[in-house]
């Protein structure tokens, strides 16, 4: 399964306001909330692009593949880095 690590990225940047993120990226707040909560069925390419641009990360940091049966989300490898330090 694919998990979204938006919550981890936002935490690494000491950010919690989903409405502000939605405004900055032009994304719908409901979309941002579903990704933040890792509760989504599909994700649009433009959504991935907007979030990657906002946090200056690659899709591989935003999304992670976890084999079926994996129940525990791993910590973001760069959770202690800010978005500008992740490159």
Biotite code that builds the C-alpha atoms (Angstrom):
import biotite.structure as struc

atoms = struc.array([
    struc.Atom([0.000, 0.000, 0.000], chain_id="A", res_id=1, res_name="UNK", atom_name="CA", element="C"),
    struc.Atom([1.069, 3.604, -0.498], chain_id="A", res_id=2, res_name="UNK", atom_name="CA", element="C"),
    struc.Atom([1.157, 5.910, 2.514], chain_id="A", res_id=3, res_name="UNK", atom_name="CA", element="C"),
    struc.Atom([1.378, 9.690, 2.512], chain_id="A", res_id=4, res_name="UNK", atom_name="CA", element="C"),
    struc.Atom([3.874, 11.321, 4.845], chain_id="A", res_id=5, res_name="UNK", atom_name="CA", element="C"),
    struc.Atom([2.460, 14.834, 4.635], chain_id="A", res_id=6, res_name="UNK", atom_name="CA", element="C"),
    struc.Atom([1.888, 14.902, 8.411], chain_id="A", res_id=7, res_name="UNK", atom_name="CA", element="C"),
    struc.Atom([5.545, 13.994, 9.018], chain_id="A", res_id=8, res_name="UNK", atom_name="CA", element="C"),
    struc.Atom([6.769, 16.644, 6.569], chain_id="A", res_id=9, res_name="UNK", atom_name="CA", element="C"),
    struc.Atom([4.563, 19.282, 8.148], chain_id="A", res_id=10, res_name="UNK", atom_name="CA", element="C"),
    struc.Atom([5.761, 18.285, 11.625], chain_id="A", res_id=11, res_name="UNK", atom_name="CA", element="C"),
    struc.Atom([9.384, 18.518, 10.489], chain_id="A", res_id=12, res_name="UNK", atom_name="CA", element="C"),
    struc.Atom([8.615, 22.069, 9.382], chain_id="A", res_id=13, res_name="UNK", atom_name="CA", element="C"),
    struc.Atom([6.747, 22.841, 12.634], chain_id="A", res_id=14, res_name="UNK", atom_name="CA", element="C"),
    struc.Atom([3.557, 23.434, 10.708], chain_id="A", res_id=15, res_name="UNK", atom_name="CA", element="C"),
    struc.Atom([0.066, 22.195, 11.558], chain_id="A", res_id=16, res_name="UNK", atom_name="CA", element="C"),
    struc.Atom([-2.400, 24.491, 9.801], chain_id="A", res_id=17, res_name="UNK", atom_name="CA", element="C"),
    struc.Atom([-4.040, 22.593, 6.939], chain_id="A", res_id=18, res_name="UNK", atom_name="CA", element="C"),
    struc.Atom([-6.024, 25.632, 5.779], chain_id="A", res_id=19, res_name="UNK", atom_name="CA", element="C"),
    struc.Atom([-2.843, 27.676, 5.340], chain_id="A", res_id=20, res_name="UNK", atom_name="CA", element="C"),
    struc.Atom([-1.253, 24.867, 3.353], chain_id="A", res_id=21, res_name="UNK", atom_name="CA", element="C"),
    struc.Atom([-4.353, 24.610, 1.168], chain_id="A", res_id=22, res_name="UNK", atom_name="CA", element="C"),
    struc.Atom([-4.246, 28.353, 0.459], chain_id="A", res_id=23, res_name="UNK", atom_name="CA", element="C"),
    struc.Atom([-0.519, 28.373, -0.335], chain_id="A", res_id=24, res_name="UNK", atom_name="CA", element="C"),
    struc.Atom([-0.767, 25.422, -2.713], chain_id="A", res_id=25, res_name="UNK", atom_name="CA", element="C"),
    struc.Atom([-4.181, 26.124, -4.223], chain_id="A", res_id=26, res_name="UNK", atom_name="CA", element="C"),
    struc.Atom([-5.348, 22.668, -3.167], chain_id="A", res_id=27, res_name="UNK", atom_name="CA", element="C"),
    struc.Atom([-8.748, 21.941, -1.687], chain_id="A", res_id=28, res_name="UNK", atom_name="CA", element="C"),
    struc.Atom([-8.630, 21.770, 2.115], chain_id="A", res_id=29, res_name="UNK", atom_name="CA", element="C"),
    struc.Atom([-10.442, 18.415, 2.057], chain_id="A", res_id=30, res_name="UNK", atom_name="CA", element="C"),
    struc.Atom([-7.699, 17.029, -0.193], chain_id="A", res_id=31, res_name="UNK", atom_name="CA", element="C"),
    struc.Atom([-4.983, 18.303, 2.131], chain_id="A", res_id=32, res_name="UNK", atom_name="CA", element="C"),
    struc.Atom([-6.802, 16.861, 5.152], chain_id="A", res_id=33, res_name="UNK", atom_name="CA", element="C"),
    struc.Atom([-7.212, 13.417, 3.581], chain_id="A", res_id=34, res_name="UNK", atom_name="CA", element="C"),
    struc.Atom([-3.505, 13.308, 2.684], chain_id="A", res_id=35, res_name="UNK", atom_name="CA", element="C"),
    struc.Atom([-2.499, 14.609, 6.127], chain_id="A", res_id=36, res_name="UNK", atom_name="CA", element="C"),
    struc.Atom([-4.543, 11.825, 7.735], chain_id="A", res_id=37, res_name="UNK", atom_name="CA", element="C"),
    struc.Atom([-3.230, 9.280, 5.203], chain_id="A", res_id=38, res_name="UNK", atom_name="CA", element="C"),
    struc.Atom([-6.819, 8.499, 4.276], chain_id="A", res_id=39, res_name="UNK", atom_name="CA", element="C"),
    struc.Atom([-7.028, 8.661, 0.484], chain_id="A", res_id=40, res_name="UNK", atom_name="CA", element="C"),
    struc.Atom([-7.797, 6.344, -2.424], chain_id="A", res_id=41, res_name="UNK", atom_name="CA", element="C"),
    struc.Atom([-6.054, 8.230, -5.205], chain_id="A", res_id=42, res_name="UNK", atom_name="CA", element="C"),
    struc.Atom([-3.901, 11.290, -5.624], chain_id="A", res_id=43, res_name="UNK", atom_name="CA", element="C"),
    struc.Atom([-3.682, 13.603, -8.611], chain_id="A", res_id=44, res_name="UNK", atom_name="CA", element="C"),
    struc.Atom([-0.332, 14.346, -10.230], chain_id="A", res_id=45, res_name="UNK", atom_name="CA", element="C"),
    struc.Atom([-0.924, 18.094, -9.791], chain_id="A", res_id=46, res_name="UNK", atom_name="CA", element="C"),
    struc.Atom([-1.476, 17.547, -6.066], chain_id="A", res_id=47, res_name="UNK", atom_name="CA", element="C"),
    struc.Atom([1.835, 15.715, -5.721], chain_id="A", res_id=48, res_name="UNK", atom_name="CA", element="C"),
    struc.Atom([3.528, 18.469, -7.715], chain_id="A", res_id=49, res_name="UNK", atom_name="CA", element="C"),
    struc.Atom([2.055, 21.256, -5.560], chain_id="A", res_id=50, res_name="UNK", atom_name="CA", element="C"),
    struc.Atom([3.093, 19.600, -2.290], chain_id="A", res_id=51, res_name="UNK", atom_name="CA", element="C"),
    struc.Atom([6.572, 18.724, -3.533], chain_id="A", res_id=52, res_name="UNK", atom_name="CA", element="C"),
    struc.Atom([7.086, 22.327, -4.663], chain_id="A", res_id=53, res_name="UNK", atom_name="CA", element="C"),
    struc.Atom([5.776, 23.722, -1.373], chain_id="A", res_id=54, res_name="UNK", atom_name="CA", element="C"),
    struc.Atom([8.124, 21.632, 0.763], chain_id="A", res_id=55, res_name="UNK", atom_name="CA", element="C"),
    struc.Atom([10.946, 21.232, -1.748], chain_id="A", res_id=56, res_name="UNK", atom_name="CA", element="C"),
    struc.Atom([10.840, 17.439, -1.482], chain_id="A", res_id=57, res_name="UNK", atom_name="CA", element="C"),
    struc.Atom([10.684, 14.585, -3.960], chain_id="A", res_id=58, res_name="UNK", atom_name="CA", element="C"),
    struc.Atom([7.622, 12.362, -4.405], chain_id="A", res_id=59, res_name="UNK", atom_name="CA", element="C"),
    struc.Atom([9.641, 9.608, -2.716], chain_id="A", res_id=60, res_name="UNK", atom_name="CA", element="C"),
    struc.Atom([9.667, 11.600, 0.521], chain_id="A", res_id=61, res_name="UNK", atom_name="CA", element="C"),
    struc.Atom([5.982, 12.474, 0.275], chain_id="A", res_id=62, res_name="UNK", atom_name="CA", element="C"),
    struc.Atom([4.772, 8.963, -0.578], chain_id="A", res_id=63, res_name="UNK", atom_name="CA", element="C"),
    struc.Atom([6.084, 5.599, 0.577], chain_id="A", res_id=64, res_name="UNK", atom_name="CA", element="C"),
    struc.Atom([5.341, 2.031, -0.437], chain_id="A", res_id=65, res_name="UNK", atom_name="CA", element="C"),
    struc.Atom([4.683, -0.330, 2.472], chain_id="A", res_id=66, res_name="UNK", atom_name="CA", element="C"),
    struc.Atom([4.150, -4.009, 1.605], chain_id="A", res_id=67, res_name="UNK", atom_name="CA", element="C"),
    struc.Atom([0.688, -5.372, 2.386], chain_id="A", res_id=68, res_name="UNK", atom_name="CA", element="C"),
    struc.Atom([0.448, -6.447, 5.980], chain_id="A", res_id=69, res_name="UNK", atom_name="CA", element="C"),
    struc.Atom([2.663, -3.581, 7.124], chain_id="A", res_id=70, res_name="UNK", atom_name="CA", element="C"),
    struc.Atom([0.795, -1.891, 9.922], chain_id="A", res_id=71, res_name="UNK", atom_name="CA", element="C"),
    struc.Atom([3.366, 0.481, 11.342], chain_id="A", res_id=72, res_name="UNK", atom_name="CA", element="C"),
    struc.Atom([4.283, 3.710, 9.594], chain_id="A", res_id=73, res_name="UNK", atom_name="CA", element="C"),
    struc.Atom([7.991, 4.329, 9.662], chain_id="A", res_id=74, res_name="UNK", atom_name="CA", element="C"),
    struc.Atom([9.371, 7.715, 10.602], chain_id="A", res_id=75, res_name="UNK", atom_name="CA", element="C"),
    struc.Atom([10.265, 10.043, 7.764], chain_id="A", res_id=76, res_name="UNK", atom_name="CA", element="C"),
    struc.Atom([14.004, 9.526, 7.107], chain_id="A", res_id=77, res_name="UNK", atom_name="CA", element="C"),
    struc.Atom([14.604, 13.273, 7.256], chain_id="A", res_id=78, res_name="UNK", atom_name="CA", element="C"),
    struc.Atom([12.044, 14.105, 9.956], chain_id="A", res_id=79, res_name="UNK", atom_name="CA", element="C"),
    struc.Atom([14.575, 16.293, 11.741], chain_id="A", res_id=80, res_name="UNK", atom_name="CA", element="C"),
    struc.Atom([15.241, 18.369, 8.602], chain_id="A", res_id=81, res_name="UNK", atom_name="CA", element="C"),
    struc.Atom([13.344, 21.373, 7.363], chain_id="A", res_id=82, res_name="UNK", atom_name="CA", element="C"),
    struc.Atom([12.143, 21.431, 3.767], chain_id="A", res_id=83, res_name="UNK", atom_name="CA", element="C"),
    struc.Atom([15.112, 23.514, 2.601], chain_id="A", res_id=84, res_name="UNK", atom_name="CA", element="C"),
    struc.Atom([17.591, 21.067, 4.133], chain_id="A", res_id=85, res_name="UNK", atom_name="CA", element="C"),
    struc.Atom([16.066, 17.960, 2.531], chain_id="A", res_id=86, res_name="UNK", atom_name="CA", element="C"),
    struc.Atom([17.892, 18.365, -0.796], chain_id="A", res_id=87, res_name="UNK", atom_name="CA", element="C"),
])
